Amino acid sequence: MHHLCRKLGIIPRQSTNLAPIESNETEERDWSSLPPEVLNLIAKKISEISDFVRFRTVCSSWRSSTPTSDLPPQFPWILESYRHPYQPDLSFYSIPSNKIYNINAPRHLDKWLFRPLEGYMHARLFYPSDQDVFDPFNHRLSLLNPLNKHEIPLPVYDFFGGLHYWIGPRQNEISQYVVCDRHARYHNPRLISWHLGQDKWCESNLDSDLANCEYFYLKHMLFNVERDTGVTKVVDIATGTLVYVIPPIEGYSEEATQYIVEASGDILGVIRKRRSENRSEWFSDRLFDGQFDVYRLDVHKTGSPCWVKVTSIGDHALFIDSYGTLILRSNDFSMIERNSIYFYGIKNMGIHEQPSYMVKRMDIETGALEHLPCPLRKPGYWFVPTLHHI
């Protein structure tokens, strides 16, 4: 521990001008009596969450002096595979430590865990406790942090056989939760929202022409990207009014994948063009060989909203997988490179080959690619580990 403290710069080295005091007795130190302010300073310099957890388990004094809020923001992990009732563990891969962590989530035989976000995961209850048979029409939902087992129950809602489009919380705002239900039972898709502390969902109908869209929830507005045209219609959730109609991003096609994110107040459109126009090659080309381009929404330059291509997103970094995006500030996280896109997906492979996955980082300004270590062989999601409670 004394060596660790010196390494972290907590304890100054002994001056070389002073002669050492000779003693025949081995000096014993009571590390549990370290001042709380020293323990707190050490804890804030521990970058890996597993080391932070071990640090807090040394003794009760160390634990009480280092609240979980002292954990520095963590480089996102990759959740290797989601958990269902027959898979006992969640597997997470940490790029900085190059380790896979197998974590046992709360053992509920009636829950499926999927789609991580902001340190929490969606937990779907298929077997309500007051019923003995499977009921696909009565989902009970919750948000679960698999690391500290903290769970937030969501109100019961009838989703008629499935949750047809997750939007989830806004970036870093898990207190509001949004789902878009476009079940065929309805002529119009429904927007369903919930706020932390409420005991029921609020719902409203969307126009029928928004049914065939990709949905993104930013700044209390719903961005609806038409799949066939790339036109984006922006709707104010509170009033249901149409705010903007944005022309498609340059070069948009149905084969492209588009994401919309918010960074320091700016709305960014990220498009990934497929290298191949051959649909039979899309599986092997699912995320990696295409080029990412980034655009900023400009509502003032021409008098009408449009997408303007940019080569910098400042100190932000985007994390993209096959299921969505995450945007973080590099200044808040160790080891994250600014103005970068980190993406995780399947390698190109033959028909009879076992799939394998890889992680790359793209510099947005130059387009240069960096390969990062990745031993995974399953689909996955980016997941920000945290011990905090909402």
C-alpha positions as CSV (number, residue, x, y, z in Angstrom):
1,M,0.0,0.0,0.0
2,H,2.9,2.4,0.8
3,H,4.2,1.7,-2.7
4,L,0.8,2.4,-4.2
5,C,0.5,5.7,-2.3
6,R,3.9,6.7,-3.5
7,K,3.0,5.7,-7.1
8,L,-0.1,7.8,-7.0
9,G,1.8,10.8,-5.5
10,I,0.0,10.7,-2.2
11,I,2.9,10.3,0.1
12,P,6.2,12.2,-0.6
13,R,9.4,10.2,-0.8
14,Q,11.9,10.5,2.0
15,S,14.4,13.3,1.5
16,T,17.8,11.9,0.5
17,N,19.4,14.6,2.7
18,L,18.2,12.9,5.9
19,A,20.0,9.8,7.3
20,P,17.6,6.9,7.7
21,I,16.7,5.9,11.3
22,E,18.1,2.5,12.1
23,S,15.8,0.1,13.9
24,N,15.9,-3.6,14.6
25,E,12.2,-3.8,14.8
26,T,9.9,-4.1,11.8
27,E,7.6,-1.1,11.6
28,E,4.0,-2.0,11.4
29,R,1.4,0.3,9.9
30,D,-2.3,0.2,10.5
31,W,-3.6,1.0,7.0
32,S,-7.2,1.0,8.2
33,S,-6.5,4.2,10.1
34,L,-5.5,6.2,7.1
35,P,-7.3,9.6,7.1
36,P,-10.6,9.6,5.1
37,E,-9.3,12.5,2.9
38,V,-6.3,10.4,1.9
39,L,-8.4,7.3,1.2
40,N,-10.8,9.5,-0.8
41,L,-7.9,10.9,-2.9
42,I,-6.5,7.5,-3.6
43,A,-9.9,6.1,-4.6
44,K,-10.4,8.9,-7.1
45,K,-7.2,7.9,-8.9
46,I,-8.2,4.3,-9.4
47,S,-9.3,4.0,-13.0
48,E,-10.6,0.4,-13.2
49,I,-14.0,-0.4,-11.6
50,S,-12.8,-3.9,-10.4
51,D,-9.8,-2.3,-8.5
52,F,-12.2,0.3,-7.0
53,V,-14.5,-2.5,-5.7
54,R,-11.5,-4.4,-4.2
55,F,-10.3,-1.2,-2.6
56,R,-13.6,-0.7,-0.8
57,T,-13.6,-4.3,0.5
58,V,-10.3,-4.0,2.4
59,C,-12.0,-2.9,5.6
60,S,-15.1,-1.0,6.9
61,S,-13.0,2.2,7.3
62,W,-12.0,2.2,3.6
63,R,-15.5,1.4,2.5
64,S,-17.1,4.2,4.5
65,S,-14.5,6.7,3.3
66,T,-15.0,5.9,-0.4
67,P,-18.7,6.2,-1.5
68,T,-19.5,4.8,-4.9
69,S,-19.9,8.3,-6.3
70,D,-16.1,8.5,-6.1
71,L,-15.7,6.0,-8.9
72,P,-14.2,7.8,-11.9
73,P,-16.3,7.6,-15.1
74,Q,-15.5,4.3,-16.8
75,F,-14.5,3.5,-20.4
76,P,-17.5,1.7,-21.9
77,W,-17.5,-2.0,-21.6
78,I,-19.0,-4.3,-24.3
79,L,-21.9,-6.5,-23.1
80,E,-21.0,-9.7,-25.0
81,S,-24.5,-11.2,-24.9
82,Y,-27.8,-10.3,-23.3
83,R,-29.2,-12.5,-20.5
84,H,-32.3,-14.6,-20.7
85,P,-33.7,-17.1,-18.1
86,Y,-31.4,-19.9,-19.2
87,Q,-28.2,-17.9,-19.3
88,P,-27.0,-17.3,-15.7
89,D,-24.2,-14.8,-16.3
90,L,-23.7,-11.5,-18.1
91,S,-20.3,-11.3,-19.9
92,F,-18.7,-7.9,-20.1
93,Y,-15.4,-7.1,-21.9
94,S,-13.2,-4.2,-20.7
95,I,-10.9,-2.8,-23.4
96,P,-8.6,-0.9,-21.1
97,S,-7.9,-4.0,-18.9
98,N,-8.4,-6.5,-21.8
99,K,-10.5,-8.7,-19.4
100,I,-13.8,-10.4,-19.6
101,Y,-16.0,-10.1,-16.5
102,N,-18.7,-12.6,-15.9
103,I,-21.3,-11.1,-13.6
104,N,-24.3,-12.9,-12.1
105,A,-27.3,-10.6,-12.3
106,P,-30.2,-11.1,-9.9
107,R,-31.6,-14.6,-10.4
108,H,-35.1,-14.1,-11.7
109,L,-36.2,-17.0,-13.9
110,D,-38.9,-14.8,-15.3
111,K,-36.8,-11.9,-16.6
112,W,-34.9,-11.1,-19.8
113,L,-32.2,-8.5,-19.7
114,F,-31.4,-6.6,-22.9
115,R,-30.5,-3.2,-24.4
116,P,-28.2,-1.6,-21.9
117,L,-28.2,2.2,-21.5
118,E,-26.6,4.6,-19.1
119,G,-25.4,1.9,-16.7
120,Y,-28.8,0.2,-16.6
121,M,-30.5,-2.5,-18.7
122,H,-34.1,-3.1,-19.7
123,A,-35.5,-6.0,-17.7
124,R,-38.7,-7.6,-19.1
125,L,-40.9,-9.7,-16.9
126,F,-42.7,-12.3,-18.9
127,Y,-44.3,-14.3,-16.1
128,P,-46.3,-12.0,-13.7
129,S,-46.2,-13.4,-10.2
130,D,-50.0,-13.7,-10.1
131,Q,-50.1,-15.9,-13.1
132,D,-48.8,-19.4,-13.8
133,V,-48.7,-19.3,-17.6
134,F,-46.8,-17.3,-20.1
135,D,-48.6,-14.1,-21.0
136,P,-46.9,-12.2,-23.9
137,F,-49.4,-9.4,-23.7
138,N,-48.7,-8.3,-20.2
139,H,-45.1,-7.1,-19.9
140,R,-43.8,-5.8,-16.6
141,L,-40.7,-3.7,-17.2
142,S,-37.9,-2.4,-15.0
143,L,-34.5,-0.8,-15.3
144,L,-31.7,-2.8,-13.7
145,N,-28.1,-2.0,-12.9
146,P,-26.5,-5.4,-13.1
147,L,-23.4,-4.3,-11.1
148,N,-25.1,-3.1,-7.9
149,K,-28.5,-4.9,-8.5
150,H,-30.4,-1.7,-8.2
151,E,-33.7,-2.0,-10.0
152,I,-36.4,0.6,-10.9
153,P,-39.8,-0.8,-11.6
154,L,-41.8,0.7,-14.5
155,P,-45.6,0.9,-14.6
156,V,-47.4,-2.1,-16.1
157,Y,-48.5,-1.5,-19.7
158,D,-50.1,-3.7,-22.4
159,F,-47.8,-3.7,-25.3
160,F,-49.8,-6.2,-27.3
161,G,-47.3,-8.9,-27.9
162,G,-44.1,-7.0,-28.0
163,L,-42.2,-3.8,-27.6
164,H,-41.9,-2.6,-31.1
165,Y,-39.5,0.2,-30.9
166,W,-37.3,1.2,-27.9
167,I,-36.2,4.8,-27.8
168,G,-35.1,4.8,-24.2
169,P,-33.9,7.7,-22.1
170,R,-32.3,10.8,-23.4
171,Q,-28.5,10.9,-23.2
172,N,-27.6,11.0,-19.5
173,E,-31.2,11.4,-18.5
174,I,-32.6,8.1,-17.5
175,S,-35.3,9.7,-15.4
176,Q,-37.5,10.0,-18.6
177,Y,-38.2,6.8,-20.5
178,V,-39.8,6.7,-24.0
179,V,-41.1,3.9,-26.1
180,C,-42.7,4.1,-29.5
181,D,-45.3,1.3,-30.1
182,R,-46.1,0.8,-33.8
183,H,-48.1,-2.4,-33.5
184,A,-50.3,-3.3,-36.5
185,R,-53.3,-3.2,-34.2
186,Y,-53.1,0.6,-34.3
187,H,-53.6,2.8,-37.4
188,N,-51.1,5.3,-36.0
189,P,-47.9,4.6,-34.0
190,R,-48.2,5.5,-30.3
191,L,-45.6,7.4,-28.3
192,I,-45.5,6.2,-24.7
193,S,-43.4,8.0,-22.0
194,W,-42.8,7.7,-18.3
195,H,-41.0,10.0,-15.8
196,L,-39.2,8.9,-12.7
197,G,-41.7,9.0,-9.8
198,Q,-44.8,8.6,-12.0
199,D,-47.1,5.5,-11.5
200,K,-48.4,5.3,-15.1
201,W,-47.4,5.8,-18.7
202,C,-48.5,8.8,-20.7
203,E,-49.4,8.1,-24.3
204,S,-50.2,10.0,-27.5
205,N,-50.8,9.0,-31.1
206,L,-48.4,9.9,-33.9
207,D,-49.3,10.6,-37.5
208,S,-49.7,7.4,-39.6
209,D,-47.0,8.7,-42.0
210,L,-44.4,8.2,-39.2
211,A,-45.0,4.5,-39.0
212,N,-42.1,3.5,-41.3
213,C,-39.4,5.5,-39.5
214,E,-36.4,5.3,-37.3
215,Y,-36.9,7.2,-34.1
216,F,-34.5,9.3,-32.0
217,Y,-35.5,11.2,-28.9
218,L,-33.5,14.4,-28.3
219,K,-34.2,17.7,-26.6
220,H,-37.7,16.7,-25.8
221,M,-38.4,16.2,-29.5
222,L,-38.9,13.1,-31.6
223,F,-36.7,12.8,-34.7
224,N,-38.4,10.6,-37.3
225,V,-36.2,9.5,-40.2
226,E,-38.1,8.0,-43.1
227,R,-36.4,4.8,-44.2
228,D,-37.2,5.1,-47.9
229,T,-36.3,8.8,-48.3
230,G,-34.1,9.8,-45.4
231,V,-36.3,12.9,-44.7
232,T,-36.4,13.7,-41.0
233,K,-39.6,15.0,-39.4
234,V,-39.1,16.6,-36.0
235,V,-42.1,16.5,-33.6
236,D,-42.4,18.3,-30.3
237,I,-43.5,15.6,-27.9
238,A,-45.3,18.0,-25.5
239,T,-47.6,19.5,-28.1
240,G,-47.5,16.9,-30.9
241,T,-46.8,19.6,-33.5
242,L,-44.4,19.3,-36.4
243,V,-41.4,21.5,-35.8
244,Y,-39.0,20.8,-38.7
245,V,-38.9,18.9,-42.0
246,I,-35.2,18.2,-42.7
247,P,-34.0,17.1,-46.2
248,P,-32.0,13.8,-46.2
249,I,-28.3,13.7,-45.5
250,E,-26.2,13.9,-48.7
251,G,-25.8,10.5,-50.2
252,Y,-28.5,8.9,-48.1
253,S,-30.0,5.6,-49.4
254,E,-32.1,2.8,-47.9
255,E,-28.9,0.7,-47.6
256,A,-27.3,3.4,-45.3
257,T,-27.6,3.4,-41.6
258,Q,-28.3,6.7,-39.9
259,Y,-28.0,7.8,-36.3
260,I,-29.0,11.1,-34.6
261,V,-27.3,12.2,-31.4
262,E,-26.9,15.3,-29.3
263,A,-23.5,16.8,-28.3
264,S,-23.3,19.9,-26.2
265,G,-26.6,21.2,-27.6
266,D,-25.8,20.4,-31.2
267,I,-27.8,17.8,-33.1
268,L,-25.5,15.5,-35.1
269,G,-26.4,13.1,-37.9
270,V,-24.1,10.1,-38.4
271,I,-24.4,8.0,-41.5
272,R,-22.7,4.9,-42.4
273,K,-22.7,3.9,-46.0
274,R,-22.5,0.3,-47.0
275,R,-19.6,-0.7,-49.0
276,S,-21.5,-3.3,-51.0
277,E,-24.8,-2.8,-52.8
278,N,-25.3,-6.6,-52.9
279,R,-27.8,-7.5,-50.2
280,S,-26.3,-11.0,-49.9
281,E,-23.1,-9.5,-48.6
282,W,-24.7,-7.3,-46.0
283,F,-24.3,-9.8,-43.1
284,S,-20.5,-10.0,-43.6
285,D,-20.4,-6.2,-44.2
286,R,-22.7,-5.4,-41.3
287,L,-20.7,-2.6,-39.6
288,F,-17.1,-2.4,-40.5
289,D,-16.1,-1.7,-44.0
290,G,-18.4,1.3,-44.6
291,Q,-17.3,4.9,-44.0
292,F,-18.9,7.0,-41.2
293,D,-19.7,10.6,-42.1
294,V,-20.8,13.2,-39.5
295,Y,-23.2,16.1,-40.1
296,R,-24.5,18.9,-37.8
297,L,-28.1,20.2,-38.0
298,D,-28.1,23.8,-39.0
299,V,-31.4,25.7,-38.7
300,H,-30.1,29.2,-39.4
301,K,-27.6,29.0,-42.2
302,T,-30.1,28.9,-45.1
303,G,-33.3,29.8,-43.3
304,S,-34.4,26.2,-43.3
305,P,-33.0,23.3,-41.5
306,C,-30.3,21.3,-43.3
307,W,-27.4,18.9,-42.5
308,V,-23.9,20.3,-42.8
309,K,-20.9,18.0,-43.0
310,V,-18.3,18.4,-40.2
311,T,-14.9,16.9,-39.5
312,S,-14.9,17.6,-35.7
313,I,-17.3,16.9,-32.8
314,G,-14.9,18.6,-30.4
315,D,-14.0,16.6,-27.3
316,H,-16.8,14.2,-27.8
317,A,-16.5,10.5,-28.9
318,L,-19.2,8.3,-30.4
319,F,-19.7,4.7,-29.5
320,I,-21.7,2.7,-32.1
321,D,-22.8,-0.9,-32.2
322,S,-25.3,-2.8,-34.3
323,Y,-28.1,-1.5,-32.1
324,G,-27.5,2.1,-31.3
325,T,-25.2,4.9,-30.3
326,L,-23.6,6.4,-27.2
327,I,-21.9,9.8,-27.0
328,L,-19.4,10.8,-24.2
329,R,-17.1,13.6,-23.5
330,S,-13.5,12.5,-23.7
331,N,-12.5,15.0,-20.9
332,D,-14.7,13.0,-18.5
333,F,-13.3,9.6,-19.2
334,S,-9.8,8.2,-19.1
335,M,-8.4,6.7,-22.3
336,I,-11.2,8.0,-24.6
337,E,-9.8,9.8,-27.7
338,R,-11.6,13.0,-28.6
339,N,-13.3,13.4,-32.0
340,S,-13.5,9.7,-32.6
341,I,-16.0,7.0,-33.4
342,Y,-15.6,3.7,-31.6
343,F,-17.5,0.9,-33.3
344,Y,-18.1,-2.8,-32.5
345,G,-19.4,-5.4,-34.9
346,I,-18.8,-8.6,-36.8
347,K,-15.8,-9.2,-39.0
348,N,-16.2,-10.2,-42.6
349,M,-16.5,-13.9,-42.8
350,G,-17.4,-16.8,-45.1
351,I,-20.7,-18.7,-45.0
352,H,-19.2,-21.6,-43.1
353,E,-16.9,-19.7,-40.8
354,Q,-17.6,-19.0,-37.1
355,P,-18.3,-15.4,-36.5
356,S,-15.9,-13.2,-34.7
357,Y,-16.1,-9.6,-33.6
358,M,-13.8,-6.6,-33.6
359,V,-13.5,-3.0,-32.3
360,K,-12.1,-0.1,-34.2
361,R,-11.7,3.6,-33.6
362,M,-12.1,6.1,-36.4
363,D,-10.6,9.5,-36.3
364,I,-13.4,11.7,-37.6
365,E,-11.0,14.4,-39.0
366,T,-8.7,12.1,-40.9
367,G,-10.7,8.9,-41.3
368,A,-7.7,6.9,-39.9
369,L,-8.6,3.6,-38.3
370,E,-7.1,2.0,-35.2
371,H,-7.7,-1.6,-34.3
372,L,-8.5,-2.3,-30.6
373,P,-8.2,-5.6,-28.8
374,C,-11.4,-7.8,-28.9
375,P,-11.6,-11.5,-28.0
376,L,-15.4,-11.6,-28.3
377,R,-17.3,-14.0,-30.6
378,K,-20.9,-12.9,-29.9
379,P,-23.0,-9.8,-30.7
380,G,-22.8,-7.1,-28.1
381,Y,-23.7,-3.6,-26.9
382,W,-21.7,-0.7,-25.5
383,F,-22.4,-0.5,-21.8
384,V,-21.1,2.2,-19.3
385,P,-20.4,0.5,-16.0
386,T,-21.4,2.4,-12.9
387,L,-22.2,1.8,-9.2
388,H,-24.4,4.8,-8.9
389,H,-28.1,4.8,-8.1
390,I,-30.5,7.0,-10.0
